Amino acid sequence: MTERKNKGSWLLFLALTVITFSCSSNTVFTDTYTIPGRTWKLNDVPEFNVQVDDTVSAHNIMIMIRTASVYPFRNIFLFVTAVNPRGETITDTMQYYLADEKGNWLGKGFGDVHALNLPYKSNIYFPAKGTYSFRIRHGMRSEDLKGVYDVGLKVEKIRIKKK
């Protein structure tokens, strides 16, 4: 019975997540990579390829992460490598907090799942049309990072509010 209850809770969370992300008309790209066995290995580097056709509008880029309560740290370091259509790369080292100093999980959660949208780049303009690749590697001291369900990337167009 517990297994059926957990499965139902997980399916409800997944449905709510899909509805939330699909309702945003500003979203130009969203994709997630499921971490095999909920253990993010150091050499497992998800890559997201974003086709950019709009070089006039500003965009926000977010990293999406879902962790379990067994995740052993309150923070996470990520190495994010962006490659533009000309093949030029830049790598950023990012640190995000997933829990506060008392161990309370940040973001939205349901049962064992804790989901966060982490800001990566805000109010940026893509300089050229084409495919941009984003590779995300965890930078924690543990080679096998337990308790990570998935990691993803979301690109949103910033809509200018009319007065």
C-alpha positions as CSV (number, residue, x, y, z in Angstrom):
1,M,0.0,0.0,0.0
2,T,2.8,2.4,0.8
3,E,4.4,1.8,-2.6
4,R,1.1,2.6,-4.4
5,K,0.7,5.8,-2.3
6,N,4.2,6.9,-3.1
7,K,3.7,6.2,-6.8
8,G,0.4,8.2,-6.7
9,S,2.1,11.1,-5.0
10,W,5.0,11.1,-7.5
11,L,2.6,11.0,-10.4
12,L,0.6,13.9,-9.0
13,F,3.7,16.0,-8.5
14,L,4.9,15.2,-12.1
15,A,1.5,16.2,-13.5
16,L,1.5,19.5,-11.5
17,T,5.1,20.2,-12.7
18,V,4.1,19.6,-16.4
19,I,1.1,21.9,-16.1
20,T,3.1,24.6,-14.4
21,F,5.8,24.6,-17.0
22,S,3.4,24.3,-20.0
23,C,1.3,27.3,-18.9
24,S,4.1,29.7,-19.2
25,S,3.9,31.4,-22.6
26,N,7.3,33.0,-22.0
27,T,9.1,29.7,-22.0
28,V,11.1,29.2,-25.2
29,F,13.0,26.0,-24.0
30,T,12.6,23.6,-21.2
31,D,14.1,20.1,-20.8
32,T,15.2,17.8,-18.0
33,Y,17.6,15.0,-17.7
34,T,16.7,12.2,-15.4
35,I,19.7,11.1,-13.2
36,P,20.1,7.3,-13.4
37,G,19.5,5.7,-10.0
38,R,19.1,9.1,-8.4
39,T,22.9,9.3,-8.0
40,W,24.6,12.0,-10.1
41,K,28.0,10.7,-11.1
42,L,30.8,13.2,-11.7
43,N,31.3,12.1,-15.3
44,D,27.5,12.3,-16.1
45,V,27.2,15.7,-17.7
46,P,23.7,16.5,-19.1
47,E,23.7,18.7,-22.2
48,F,20.9,20.8,-23.4
49,N,20.8,22.3,-27.0
50,V,18.7,25.4,-27.3
51,Q,17.8,26.7,-30.7
52,V,17.8,30.5,-30.6
53,D,16.0,32.5,-33.3
54,D,15.3,35.7,-31.2
55,T,18.4,38.0,-30.7
56,V,16.3,41.1,-30.0
57,S,14.5,40.0,-26.7
58,A,16.0,39.6,-23.3
59,H,16.0,36.1,-21.7
60,N,16.4,34.5,-18.4
61,I,18.1,31.1,-18.1
62,M,17.4,28.9,-15.1
63,I,18.7,25.6,-13.9
64,M,16.0,23.3,-12.6
65,I,16.9,20.6,-10.0
66,R,14.8,18.1,-8.1
67,T,16.4,16.4,-5.1
68,A,15.3,13.9,-2.5
69,S,15.5,14.3,1.3
70,V,18.5,12.0,1.3
71,Y,20.5,14.6,-0.6
72,P,23.5,15.0,1.9
73,F,24.3,18.7,1.6
74,R,22.5,22.0,1.9
75,N,24.2,23.4,-1.2
76,I,25.4,22.4,-4.6
77,F,28.2,23.6,-6.8
78,L,27.6,23.4,-10.6
79,F,30.0,23.9,-13.5
80,V,27.9,25.3,-16.4
81,T,29.5,25.4,-19.8
82,A,27.8,27.4,-22.5
83,V,28.8,27.0,-26.1
84,N,27.6,29.5,-28.7
85,P,26.9,28.7,-32.4
86,R,30.5,29.7,-33.3
87,G,31.9,27.1,-30.9
88,E,33.1,29.7,-28.3
89,T,32.8,28.4,-24.7
90,I,32.5,29.9,-21.3
91,T,32.3,28.0,-18.0
92,D,30.7,29.4,-14.9
93,T,31.1,28.0,-11.4
94,M,27.8,28.4,-9.6
95,Q,26.9,27.7,-6.0
96,Y,23.2,27.3,-4.9
97,Y,21.6,26.7,-1.6
98,L,19.0,23.9,-1.6
99,A,18.3,24.1,2.2
100,D,18.6,26.8,4.8
101,E,21.0,26.7,7.8
102,K,18.4,24.8,9.8
103,G,18.1,22.1,7.2
104,N,14.7,23.2,5.8
105,W,14.5,22.6,2.1
106,L,14.0,25.6,-0.2
107,G,11.8,25.7,-3.2
108,K,8.7,23.6,-3.8
109,G,8.3,20.2,-2.4
110,F,5.8,17.3,-2.2
111,G,6.7,14.3,0.0
112,D,10.3,13.4,-0.6
113,V,10.8,15.7,-3.7
114,H,12.2,19.2,-3.5
115,A,12.2,21.3,-6.7
116,L,14.0,24.5,-7.3
117,N,14.4,26.8,-10.3
118,L,17.9,28.3,-9.9
119,P,18.8,31.5,-11.7
120,Y,21.8,31.1,-14.1
121,K,21.7,34.1,-16.4
122,S,19.2,37.0,-16.1
123,N,18.2,39.6,-18.7
124,I,20.6,38.4,-21.4
125,Y,20.5,38.8,-25.1
126,F,21.7,36.0,-27.4
127,P,24.2,37.6,-29.7
128,A,23.6,35.3,-32.7
129,K,21.0,33.0,-34.0
130,G,21.7,29.3,-33.9
131,T,22.1,26.4,-31.4
132,Y,23.5,27.1,-28.0
133,S,24.7,24.2,-25.9
134,F,24.6,24.1,-22.1
135,R,26.5,21.4,-20.2
136,I,25.9,21.0,-16.4
137,R,28.4,19.1,-14.2
138,H,28.1,18.9,-10.5
139,G,31.1,20.2,-8.6
140,M,30.7,18.6,-5.3
141,R,33.5,16.7,-3.6
142,S,31.5,13.4,-3.7
143,E,31.9,11.8,-7.1
144,D,28.6,10.0,-6.6
145,L,26.0,12.6,-5.5
146,K,23.1,10.8,-4.0
147,G,19.5,12.1,-3.9
148,V,19.3,14.0,-7.2
149,Y,16.2,13.1,-9.3
150,D,16.9,15.3,-12.3
151,V,18.5,18.4,-13.6
152,G,17.1,20.7,-16.3
153,L,17.4,23.9,-18.2
154,K,14.7,26.5,-18.8
155,V,15.0,29.6,-21.1
156,E,12.3,32.3,-20.8
157,K,11.7,35.3,-22.9
158,I,11.3,38.4,-20.8
159,R,8.0,40.1,-21.8
160,I,8.0,43.9,-21.6
161,K,4.9,45.0,-19.7
162,K,2.8,47.6,-21.6
163,K,1.8,50.7,-19.6
